[in-house]
Amino acid sequence: MRLAGKIAIVTGAASGMGAEKARLFAREGATVIATDVTEDMGREVADGIASSGGKAVFERHDVASEDDWNAVVSRTVEREGRIDVLVNNAGFTGSSTEDSMDLGAFDTLMDVNLRGVFLGMRAVIPVMRGNGGGSIVNISSISGNIGQDIVHIGYNATKGGVRAITKAGAVQNGKYGIRVNSVHPGIMPPMRTVKLTAHPALRERWMAQIPMGRPGEPVEVANAVLFLASDEASYITGAELYVDGGYLAG
């Protein structure tokens, strides 16, 4: 029970990697506040955790909304008394349009992928300072390290921004016992909202670039996040953990 007694907020928990993280955290003893804009699927995840003996609450939550963040955090503190872990998992795909310079997509990517992370840190850090510490894990991507020919340029920009905001948060909050780290998934099963990057020919090309020769699984990312969220990573902050099968090493 590596998160026994911990109160953890996991954003984007209705499906994919977010759902895996929420389920894993609950199995490891955390009380999970699972948040998402997709209410039916998010409630299904929380209900599934509860029916399996875990502790979970669903909150409808737009991570780009300051008001939503304030509401989620205040209700969590009122109900649970503290927040120990924040996983900024919610994200918007970079392959929803063929035009990599589409301004509307750029704005959405900035709102969800970068503004959402900032607002989450902004809302939770004062609570964690009051508690004497905590762990924040921001989900970036290998796209924050490289350029890609078929991904919206704003996606790379936002994921690179998550790398930077993580390091700044670590430096500014280490003295308060708050650790801030980032996890960088590589090629995973296609998200619900992807279009271009789900193309079989493209994914075959990517597989040839992965030393381990296969895509990752959401649970493998969840395991990495669990480690950074737990007290086992008590002296790790400002770090980047790559879960990419060796893609960036090639």
Backbone as CSV, one residue per row, in Angstrom:
resi,resn,N_x,N_y,N_z,CA_x,CA_y,CA_z,C_x,C_y,C_z
1,MET,0.848,-1.188,0.000,0.000,0.000,0.000,0.887,1.242,0.000
2,ARG,1.410,1.560,-1.152,2.439,2.604,-1.254,1.882,4.016,-1.123
3,LEU,0.558,4.147,-1.188,-0.070,5.462,-1.012,-1.097,5.426,0.116
4,ALA,-0.900,4.571,1.069,-1.870,4.404,2.157,-2.120,5.734,2.859
5,GLY,-3.390,6.116,2.948,-3.772,7.338,3.645,-3.593,8.609,2.859
6,LYS,-3.094,8.533,1.640,-2.862,9.729,0.822,-4.151,10.164,0.127
7,ILE,-4.282,11.463,-0.047,-5.387,12.040,-0.805,-4.821,12.516,-2.129
8,ALA,-5.331,11.970,-3.239,-4.730,12.222,-4.550,-5.772,12.708,-5.553
9,ILE,-5.475,13.803,-6.218,-6.279,14.285,-7.328,-5.637,13.809,-8.625
10,VAL,-6.424,13.164,-9.471,-5.950,12.723,-10.780,-6.865,13.331,-11.828
11,THR,-6.345,14.214,-12.658,-7.165,14.832,-13.701,-7.187,13.964,-14.957
12,GLY,-8.202,14.168,-15.786,-8.319,13.372,-17.004,-8.453,11.895,-16.714
13,ALA,-9.225,11.573,-15.668,-9.274,10.200,-15.163,-10.373,9.350,-15.774
14,ALA,-11.075,9.864,-16.781,-12.211,9.127,-17.330,-11.814,7.983,-18.250
15,SER,-10.585,8.000,-18.764,-10.197,6.958,-19.711,-8.679,6.897,-19.823
16,GLY,-8.193,5.898,-20.549,-6.777,5.799,-20.876,-5.849,5.803,-19.678
17,MET,-4.766,6.558,-19.805,-3.751,6.592,-18.754,-4.304,7.153,-17.453
18,GLY,-5.197,8.146,-17.546,-5.752,8.727,-16.331,-6.549,7.721,-15.530
19,ALA,-7.368,6.920,-16.216,-8.144,5.896,-15.530,-7.232,4.853,-14.894
20,GLU,-6.172,4.468,-15.599,-5.222,3.495,-15.049,-4.554,4.046,-13.794
21,LYS,-4.180,5.306,-13.814,-3.553,5.911,-12.641,-4.514,5.954,-11.465
22,ALA,-5.754,6.346,-11.732,-6.742,6.416,-10.656,-6.950,5.039,-10.023
23,ARG,-7.098,4.014,-10.846,-7.319,2.658,-10.324,-6.110,2.161,-9.540
24,LEU,-4.916,2.398,-10.083,-3.700,1.942,-9.414,-3.506,2.655,-8.083
25,PHE,-3.715,3.964,-8.065,-3.573,4.719,-6.818,-4.528,4.190,-5.756
26,ALA,-5.769,3.895,-6.155,-6.742,3.375,-5.183,-6.306,2.011,-4.666
27,ARG,-5.787,1.161,-5.551,-5.308,-0.159,-5.098,-4.154,-0.018,-4.120
28,GLU,-3.398,1.064,-4.260,-2.250,1.289,-3.384,-2.618,2.106,-2.140
29,GLY,-3.926,2.279,-1.886,-4.365,2.848,-0.619,-4.778,4.298,-0.619
30,ALA,-4.685,4.982,-1.772,-5.047,6.399,-1.813,-6.559,6.581,-1.905
31,THR,-7.026,7.700,-1.380,-8.360,8.187,-1.696,-8.219,9.044,-2.939
32,VAL,-8.881,8.653,-4.023,-8.680,9.288,-5.317,-9.832,10.223,-5.639
33,ILE,-9.480,11.461,-5.995,-10.441,12.392,-6.562,-10.198,12.359,-8.054
34,ALA,-11.067,11.650,-8.764,-10.929,11.454,-10.206,-11.707,12.555,-10.921
35,THR,-11.039,13.355,-11.729,-11.704,14.484,-12.371,-11.626,14.378,-13.893
36,ASP,-12.646,14.924,-14.547,-12.682,14.918,-16.015,-13.870,15.752,-16.471
37,VAL,-13.861,16.148,-17.741,-15.026,16.821,-18.314,-16.051,15.807,-18.819
38,THR,-15.618,14.572,-19.005,-16.513,13.517,-19.485,-17.143,12.836,-18.273
39,GLU,-18.348,13.248,-17.931,-18.945,12.854,-16.666,-19.301,11.372,-16.598
40,ASP,-19.955,10.839,-17.632,-20.425,9.463,-17.537,-19.266,8.480,-17.382
41,MET,-18.216,8.661,-18.178,-17.071,7.755,-18.092,-16.289,7.972,-16.799
42,GLY,-16.198,9.226,-16.368,-15.493,9.515,-15.125,-16.189,8.897,-13.924
43,ARG,-17.512,8.999,-13.887,-18.259,8.393,-12.782,-18.134,6.872,-12.821
44,GLU,-18.080,6.322,-14.019,-17.923,4.873,-14.144,-16.597,4.407,-13.557
45,VAL,-15.536,5.174,-13.805,-14.227,4.838,-13.235,-14.280,4.907,-11.710
46,ALA,-14.819,5.990,-11.170,-14.895,6.154,-9.710,-15.771,5.071,-9.087
47,ASP,-16.902,4.772,-9.716,-17.793,3.733,-9.190,-17.121,2.368,-9.232
48,GLY,-16.343,2.118,-10.290,-15.633,0.851,-10.394,-14.599,0.693,-9.296
49,ILE,-13.922,1.781,-8.970,-12.949,1.747,-7.873,-13.655,1.432,-6.560
50,ALA,-14.770,2.106,-6.315,-15.511,1.890,-5.073,-16.040,0.467,-4.968
51,SER,-16.533,-0.070,-6.083,-17.083,-1.430,-6.062,-16.000,-2.480,-5.853
52,SER,-14.737,-2.095,-6.111,-13.613,-3.009,-5.898,-12.985,-2.835,-4.518
53,GLY,-13.621,-2.013,-3.689,-13.131,-1.822,-2.327,-12.240,-0.620,-2.136
54,GLY,-12.025,0.164,-3.185,-11.197,1.357,-3.069,-12.008,2.583,-2.710
55,LYS,-11.318,3.708,-2.604,-11.958,4.970,-2.261,-11.765,5.951,-3.405
56,ALA,-12.872,6.430,-3.956,-12.787,7.365,-5.078,-14.021,8.240,-5.119
57,VAL,-13.809,9.486,-5.530,-14.882,10.454,-5.738,-14.686,11.051,-7.120
58,PHE,-15.755,11.193,-7.883,-15.647,11.846,-9.183,-16.021,13.315,-9.063
59,GLU,-15.262,14.176,-9.746,-15.562,15.602,-9.840,-15.544,16.001,-11.307
60,ARG,-16.632,16.629,-11.775,-16.637,17.187,-13.121,-15.735,18.413,-13.123
61,HIS,-14.771,18.452,-14.068,-13.674,19.397,-13.922,-13.066,19.753,-15.275
62,ASP,-13.159,21.016,-15.636,-12.456,21.551,-16.806,-11.143,22.135,-16.315
63,VAL,-10.026,21.512,-16.667,-8.738,21.933,-16.104,-8.300,23.314,-16.582
64,ALA,-8.926,23.819,-17.647,-8.582,25.162,-18.129,-9.339,26.250,-17.376
65,SER,-10.216,25.851,-16.445,-11.044,26.800,-15.702,-10.501,27.035,-14.297
66,GLU,-10.161,28.273,-13.992,-9.697,28.619,-12.651,-10.788,28.327,-11.620
67,ASP,-12.030,28.647,-11.938,-13.129,28.406,-11.012,-13.289,26.918,-10.716
68,ASP,-13.164,26.078,-11.746,-13.281,24.634,-11.533,-12.177,24.119,-10.619
69,TRP,-10.964,24.596,-10.834,-9.858,24.183,-9.975,-10.107,24.590,-8.527
70,ASN,-10.525,25.824,-8.326,-10.781,26.285,-6.964,-11.875,25.460,-6.295
71,ALA,-12.902,25.103,-7.077,-14.001,24.318,-6.522,-13.550,22.907,-6.157
72,VAL,-12.812,22.254,-7.054,-12.347,20.889,-6.792,-11.439,20.851,-5.570
73,VAL,-10.514,21.786,-5.495,-9.565,21.809,-4.382,-10.274,22.126,-3.071
74,SER,-11.153,23.111,-3.072,-11.831,23.486,-1.824,-12.732,22.360,-1.329
75,ARG,-13.453,21.689,-2.248,-14.307,20.578,-1.824,-13.479,19.414,-1.298
76,THR,-12.324,19.169,-1.930,-11.464,18.079,-1.474,-10.931,18.358,-0.076
77,VAL,-10.477,19.575,0.151,-9.945,19.930,1.470,-11.057,19.885,2.520
78,GLU,-12.229,20.359,2.160,-13.359,20.331,3.100,-13.729,18.894,3.463
79,ARG,-13.683,18.006,2.476,-14.101,16.622,2.685,-13.002,15.769,3.319
80,GLU,-11.749,15.955,2.849,-10.649,15.064,3.247,-9.645,15.720,4.191
81,GLY,-9.623,17.048,4.218,-8.727,17.742,5.137,-7.350,18.058,4.592
82,ARG,-6.994,17.493,3.448,-5.656,17.705,2.906,-5.598,17.231,1.455
83,ILE,-4.510,17.555,0.788,-4.192,16.999,-0.536,-2.719,16.633,-0.511
84,ASP,-2.431,15.380,-0.796,-1.048,14.899,-0.746,-0.415,14.747,-2.123
85,VAL,-1.250,14.441,-3.115,-0.736,14.149,-4.458,-1.626,14.823,-5.495
86,LEU,-0.988,15.417,-6.483,-1.695,15.921,-7.665,-1.041,15.314,-8.894
87,VAL,-1.848,14.692,-9.742,-1.365,14.207,-11.035,-2.054,15.025,-12.113
88,ASN,-1.300,15.901,-12.746,-1.809,16.707,-13.856,-1.739,15.866,-15.122
89,ASN,-2.766,15.041,-15.301,-2.782,14.083,-16.399,-3.593,14.552,-17.604
90,ALA,-4.620,15.366,-17.381,-5.519,15.760,-18.468,-4.739,16.401,-19.608
91,GLY,-5.071,16.008,-20.831,-4.362,16.560,-21.978,-5.191,16.459,-23.241
92,PHE,-4.842,17.297,-24.198,-5.514,17.300,-25.498,-4.517,16.861,-26.563
93,THR,-4.968,16.022,-27.482,-4.085,15.451,-28.494,-3.545,16.499,-29.471
94,GLY,-2.381,16.206,-30.004,-1.789,17.089,-31.004,-2.056,16.641,-32.421
95,SER,-2.948,15.655,-32.605,-3.201,15.155,-33.962,-4.678,15.224,-34.338
96,SER,-5.367,16.216,-33.794,-6.790,16.343,-34.085,-7.057,17.092,-35.389
97,THR,-6.017,17.685,-35.964,-6.168,18.431,-37.208,-4.949,18.206,-38.096
98,GLU,-5.143,18.264,-39.404,-4.023,18.094,-40.329,-3.212,19.377,-40.482
99,ASP,-3.766,20.493,-40.051,-3.082,21.780,-40.163,-2.317,22.046,-38.874
100,SER,-1.003,21.889,-38.923,-0.186,22.039,-37.720,-0.042,23.493,-37.281
101,MET,-0.612,24.418,-38.047,-0.607,25.824,-37.666,-2.019,26.335,-37.374
102,ASP,-2.965,25.428,-37.197,-4.346,25.820,-36.906,-4.403,26.552,-35.562
103,LEU,-4.893,27.778,-35.585,-4.879,28.610,-34.384,-5.852,28.110,-33.323
104,GLY,-7.018,27.638,-33.757,-7.971,27.127,-32.789,-7.418,25.947,-32.016
105,ALA,-6.757,25.023,-32.714,-6.140,23.875,-32.050,-5.021,24.328,-31.124
106,PHE,-4.245,25.321,-31.570,-3.163,25.845,-30.728,-3.716,26.380,-29.414
107,ASP,-4.784,27.156,-29.501,-5.371,27.740,-28.295,-5.901,26.658,-27.356
108,THR,-6.539,25.643,-27.918,-7.051,24.558,-27.088,-5.917,23.799,-26.413
109,LEU,-4.866,23.520,-27.165,-3.704,22.837,-26.599,-3.085,23.646,-25.459
110,MET,-2.946,24.938,-25.660,-2.387,25.777,-24.603,-3.282,25.792,-23.370
111,ASP,-4.591,25.882,-23.592,-5.536,25.937,-22.475,-5.496,24.666,-21.635
112,VAL,-5.563,23.525,-22.299,-5.664,22.259,-21.577,-4.302,21.773,-21.099
113,ASN,-3.329,21.720,-22.002,-2.066,21.061,-21.699,-1.107,21.883,-20.850
114,LEU,-1.177,23.197,-20.960,-0.228,24.022,-20.211,-0.915,24.893,-19.161
115,ARG,-1.939,25.627,-19.564,-2.694,26.417,-18.582,-3.274,25.503,-17.498
116,GLY,-3.796,24.341,-17.919,-4.370,23.416,-16.953,-3.371,22.958,-15.912
117,VAL,-2.138,22.688,-16.338,-1.076,22.287,-15.399,-0.742,23.433,-14.451
118,PHE,-0.610,24.635,-15.003,-0.303,25.795,-14.166,-1.390,26.033,-13.128
119,LEU,-2.652,26.001,-13.576,-3.756,26.247,-12.648,-3.808,25.176,-11.559
120,GLY,-3.522,23.939,-11.920,-3.511,22.876,-10.925,-2.444,23.101,-9.874
121,MET,-1.249,23.430,-10.310,-0.172,23.713,-9.364,-0.517,24.927,-8.507
122,ARG,-1.053,25.936,-9.133,-1.409,27.180,-8.428,-2.453,26.928,-7.340
123,ALA,-3.406,26.040,-7.624,-4.468,25.775,-6.666,-4.034,24.848,-5.530
124,VAL,-3.164,23.906,-5.839,-2.823,22.859,-4.872,-1.618,23.200,-4.006
125,ILE,-0.659,23.926,-4.549,0.571,24.198,-3.800,0.311,24.875,-2.454
126,PRO,-0.564,25.878,-2.344,-0.808,26.458,-1.011,-1.333,25.437,-0.002
127,VAL,-2.166,24.507,-0.453,-2.669,23.457,0.437,-1.527,22.552,0.873
128,MET,-0.682,22.156,-0.071,0.443,21.283,0.260,1.434,21.976,1.183
129,ARG,1.650,23.259,0.979,2.532,23.992,1.894,1.980,23.942,3.309
130,GLY,0.676,24.115,3.421,0.042,24.062,4.733,0.109,22.686,5.368
131,ASN,0.153,21.652,4.530,0.236,20.278,5.025,1.659,19.853,5.357
132,GLY,2.628,20.641,4.931,4.024,20.279,5.156,4.651,19.510,4.010
133,GLY,3.985,19.480,2.857,4.595,18.836,1.699,3.592,18.111,0.831
134,GLY,4.105,17.501,-0.222,3.257,16.771,-1.148,4.022,16.441,-2.407
135,SER,3.362,15.758,-3.319,3.985,15.366,-4.582,3.090,15.762,-5.739
136,ILE,3.666,16.440,-6.722,2.976,16.793,-7.954,3.677,16.080,-9.101
137,VAL,2.900,15.380,-9.906,3.449,14.703,-11.091,2.728,15.251,-12.311
138,ASN,3.487,15.906,-13.172,2.942,16.486,-14.398,3.227,15.555,-15.571
139,ILE,2.193,15.285,-16.365,2.374,14.395,-17.509,2.751,15.211,-18.734
140,SER,3.991,15.030,-19.169,4.486,15.668,-20.380,4.434,14.620,-21.498
141,SER,5.471,14.526,-22.288,5.508,13.595,-23.416,6.905,13.651,-24.022
142,ILE,7.251,12.622,-24.786,8.482,12.721,-25.558,8.376,13.861,-26.571
143,SER,7.149,14.277,-26.874,6.941,15.395,-27.805,7.442,16.713,-27.235
144,GLY,7.720,16.751,-25.945,8.310,17.945,-25.346,9.806,18.029,-25.555
145,ASN,10.398,16.987,-26.143,11.845,16.941,-26.364,12.237,17.000,-27.829
146,ILE,11.289,16.688,-28.709,11.619,16.565,-30.134,10.557,17.250,-30.984
147,GLY,10.902,17.484,-32.246,9.919,17.925,-33.212,9.374,16.731,-33.961
148,GLN,8.122,16.835,-34.403,7.490,15.720,-35.107,6.752,16.248,-36.326
149,ASP,6.777,15.465,-37.400,6.258,15.981,-38.662,4.747,15.916,-38.783
150,ILE,4.067,15.185,-37.915,2.634,15.002,-38.090,1.842,15.425,-36.846
151,VAL,2.498,16.080,-35.928,1.864,16.537,-34.690,1.760,18.057,-34.721
152,HIS,0.649,18.582,-34.216,0.478,20.032,-34.181,1.638,20.661,-33.406
153,ILE,2.187,21.718,-33.966,3.347,22.371,-33.359,3.054,22.846,-31.941
154,GLY,1.795,23.158,-31.666,1.415,23.585,-30.320,1.504,22.471,-29.303
155,TYR,1.333,21.223,-29.738,1.453,20.094,-28.815,2.885,19.997,-28.308
156,ASN,3.844,20.066,-29.238,5.251,20.047,-28.823,5.555,21.206,-27.886
157,ALA,4.996,22.371,-28.198,5.248,23.554,-27.367,4.692,23.370,-25.956
158,THR,3.481,22.842,-25.862,2.891,22.689,-24.531,3.621,21.634,-23.707
159,LYS,4.014,20.547,-24.343,4.693,19.498,-23.587,6.103,19.925,-23.188
160,GLY,6.741,20.750,-24.028,8.005,21.348,-23.609,7.794,22.316,-22.460
161,GLY,6.685,23.039,-22.498,6.350,23.943,-21.410,6.119,23.214,-20.102
162,VAL,5.515,22.033,-20.170,5.310,21.237,-18.957,6.645,20.847,-18.343
163,ARG,7.623,20.506,-19.169,8.973,20.218,-18.652,9.506,21.392,-17.856
164,ALA,9.377,22.599,-18.432,9.950,23.783,-17.800,9.206,24.178,-16.533
165,ILE,7.878,24.127,-16.577,7.096,24.528,-15.411,7.318,23.550,-14.258
166,THR,7.581,22.291,-14.604,7.877,21.297,-13.577,9.161,21.639,-12.846
167,LYS,10.198,21.974,-13.591,11.476,22.292,-12.960,11.375,23.569,-12.125
168,ALA,10.675,24.569,-12.649,10.494,25.805,-11.881,9.725,25.535,-10.592
169,GLY,8.671,24.717,-10.697,7.897,24.378,-9.509,8.720,23.627,-8.483
170,ALA,9.610,22.744,-8.952,10.470,21.993,-8.042,11.428,22.910,-7.300
171,VAL,12.044,23.828,-8.026,13.010,24.742,-7.417,12.337,25.670,-6.415
172,GLN,11.162,26.154,-6.754,10.498,27.138,-5.906,9.803,26.540,-4.692
173,ASN,9.564,25.226,-4.712,8.777,24.636,-3.628,9.475,23.528,-2.863
174,GLY,10.715,23.237,-3.202,11.437,22.200,-2.480,11.548,22.483,-0.992
175,LYS,11.729,23.752,-0.620,11.882,24.106,0.798,10.600,23.896,1.587
176,TYR,9.493,23.711,0.889,8.221,23.440,1.564,7.897,21.943,1.604
177,GLY,8.825,21.123,1.144,8.588,19.684,1.137,7.725,19.218,-0.012
178,ILE,7.586,20.060,-1.030,6.774,19.703,-2.198,7.696,19.268,-3.327
179,ARG,7.475,18.065,-3.815,8.245,17.549,-4.938,7.420,17.690,-6.218
180,VAL,8.074,18.122,-7.303,7.396,18.304,-8.590,8.225,17.610,-9.663
181,ASN,7.661,16.600,-10.287,8.367,15.827,-11.300,7.481,15.656,-12.532
182,SER,8.091,15.267,-13.642,7.330,15.040,-14.865,7.579,13.630,-15.394
183,VAL,6.539,13.087,-16.021,6.624,11.779,-16.674,6.354,11.995,-18.157
184,HIS,7.148,11.326,-18.999,7.112,11.553,-20.441,6.814,10.256,-21.176
185,PRO,5.531,9.975,-21.426,5.192,8.761,-22.169,5.669,8.844,-23.616
186,GLY,5.977,7.682,-24.158,6.303,7.588,-25.574,5.082,7.164,-26.365
187,ILE,5.270,6.258,-27.318,4.177,5.813,-28.174,3.267,4.877,-27.383
188,MET,2.017,5.287,-27.256,1.019,4.546,-26.493,-0.145,4.181,-27.419
189,PRO,-1.077,3.347,-26.953,-2.302,3.133,-27.745,-2.971,4.478,-28.020
190,PRO,-3.590,4.660,-29.170,-4.188,5.953,-29.517,-5.214,6.420,-28.486
191,MET,-5.174,7.707,-28.156,-6.168,8.302,-27.270,-7.524,8.368,-27.969
192,ARG,-8.591,8.635,-27.187,-9.931,8.731,-27.761,-10.024,9.805,-28.829
193,THR,-9.260,10.884,-28.670,-9.414,12.049,-29.540,-8.406,12.117,-30.673
194,VAL,-7.519,11.127,-30.803,-6.508,11.216,-31.849,-7.113,10.912,-33.211
195,LYS,-6.457,11.439,-34.239,-6.848,11.155,-35.619,-5.622,10.719,-36.418
196,LEU,-4.764,11.662,-36.742,-3.640,11.368,-37.631,-2.678,10.333,-37.060
197,THR,-2.367,10.411,-35.776,-1.347,9.529,-35.212,-1.844,8.110,-34.973
198,ALA,-3.109,7.835,-35.282,-3.620,6.469,-35.186,-3.431,5.696,-36.492
199,HIS,-2.905,6.360,-37.525,-2.773,5.709,-38.844,-1.783,4.534,-38.761
200,PRO,-2.171,3.353,-39.216,-1.313,2.169,-39.088,0.078,2.337,-39.695
201,ALA,0.185,2.979,-40.844,1.500,3.140,-41.485,2.420,4.006,-40.636
202,LEU,1.873,5.053,-40.052,2.668,5.923,-39.190,3.114,5.174,-37.943
203,ARG,2.208,4.447,-37.343,2.565,3.721,-36.125,3.602,2.634,-36.422
204,GLU,3.548,2.030,-37.601,4.564,1.044,-37.983,5.934,1.709,-38.098
205,ARG,5.956,2.927,-38.651,7.227,3.658,-38.751,7.780,3.971,-37.369
206,TRP,6.892,4.365,-36.469,7.331,4.667,-35.105,7.870,3.414,-34.403
207,MET,7.209,2.275,-34.610,7.663,1.043,-33.956,9.104,0.724,-34.332
208,ALA,9.478,1.042,-35.571,10.839,0.770,-36.026,11.864,1.631,-35.304
209,GLN,11.411,2.711,-34.666,12.317,3.614,-33.962,12.390,3.331,-32.466
210,ILE,11.607,2.369,-31.993,11.584,2.057,-30.567,12.453,0.830,-30.305
211,PRO,13.542,0.959,-29.552,14.409,-0.194,-29.305,13.676,-1.411,-28.747
212,MET,12.649,-1.195,-27.924,11.914,-2.327,-27.357,10.893,-2.904,-28.332
213,GLY,10.687,-2.226,-29.464,9.903,-2.788,-30.549,8.408,-2.878,-30.352
214,ARG,7.866,-2.114,-29.414,6.422,-2.173,-29.169,5.961,-0.859,-28.542
215,PRO,4.657,-0.582,-28.627,4.138,0.586,-27.921,4.057,0.303,-26.427
216,GLY,3.985,1.366,-25.649,3.806,1.194,-24.215,2.348,0.938,-23.876
217,GLU,2.114,0.594,-22.632,0.764,0.384,-22.126,0.476,1.424,-21.043
218,PRO,-0.766,1.882,-20.938,-1.103,2.890,-19.926,-0.674,2.509,-18.513
219,VAL,-0.760,1.235,-18.164,-0.383,0.827,-16.814,1.111,1.020,-16.577
220,GLU,1.909,0.963,-17.638,3.349,1.170,-17.470,3.646,2.631,-17.133
221,VAL,2.875,3.531,-17.696,2.992,4.938,-17.314,2.482,5.133,-15.891
222,ALA,1.375,4.492,-15.571,0.805,4.613,-14.226,1.793,4.148,-13.166
223,ASN,2.528,3.085,-13.435,3.511,2.601,-12.474,4.616,3.624,-12.224
224,ALA,5.034,4.317,-13.276,6.057,5.350,-13.127,5.532,6.513,-12.295
225,VAL,4.285,6.902,-12.562,3.671,7.997,-11.805,3.517,7.599,-10.343
226,LEU,3.110,6.356,-10.098,2.974,5.868,-8.724,4.277,6.006,-7.957
227,PHE,5.374,5.620,-8.580,6.678,5.738,-7.908,6.969,7.179,-7.507
228,LEU,6.786,8.121,-8.431,7.088,9.514,-8.131,6.122,10.098,-7.106
229,ALA,4.894,9.601,-7.082,3.918,10.093,-6.116,4.176,9.568,-4.712
230,SER,4.823,8.430,-4.625,5.003,7.756,-3.338,6.210,8.300,-2.581
231,ASP,6.291,7.912,-1.317,7.415,8.334,-0.481,8.713,7.649,-0.885
232,GLU,8.638,6.643,-1.752,9.857,6.009,-2.250,10.700,6.985,-3.063
233,ALA,10.070,8.031,-3.586,10.773,9.045,-4.379,11.016,10.308,-3.554
234,SER,11.238,10.139,-2.264,11.287,11.276,-1.338,12.415,12.266,-1.619
235,TYR,13.453,11.862,-2.337,14.563,12.781,-2.645,14.651,13.047,-4.142
236,ILE,13.538,12.905,-4.823,13.502,13.139,-6.266,12.557,14.283,-6.555
237,THR,13.087,15.355,-7.128,12.253,16.475,-7.553,12.906,17.173,-8.739
238,GLY,12.078,17.704,-9.621,12.585,18.333,-10.834,13.061,17.346,-11.876
239,ALA,12.707,16.081,-11.708,13.202,15.028,-12.597,12.246,14.785,-13.756
240,GLU,12.782,14.206,-14.815,12.005,13.795,-15.985,12.145,12.283,-16.123
241,LEU,11.033,11.583,-16.022,11.058,10.125,-16.145,10.432,9.728,-17.474
242,TYR,11.234,9.087,-18.335,10.784,8.729,-19.679,10.284,7.295,-19.698
243,VAL,9.064,7.139,-20.211,8.447,5.821,-20.328,8.189,5.615,-21.810
244,ASP,9.265,5.327,-22.553,9.192,5.392,-24.016,9.848,4.216,-24.727
245,GLY,10.172,3.165,-23.986,10.770,1.991,-24.625,12.116,2.262,-25.269
246,GLY,12.767,3.358,-24.867,14.075,3.712,-25.415,14.029,4.600,-26.632
247,TYR,12.846,5.134,-26.982,12.685,5.947,-28.191,13.682,7.096,-28.241
248,LEU,13.791,7.846,-27.159,14.675,9.027,-27.169,16.149,8.667,-27.065
249,ALA,16.430,7.426,-26.692,17.826,6.997,-26.579,18.406,6.625,-27.937
250,GLY,17.524,6.407,-28.928,17.980,5.966,-30.238,18.509,7.094,-31.107
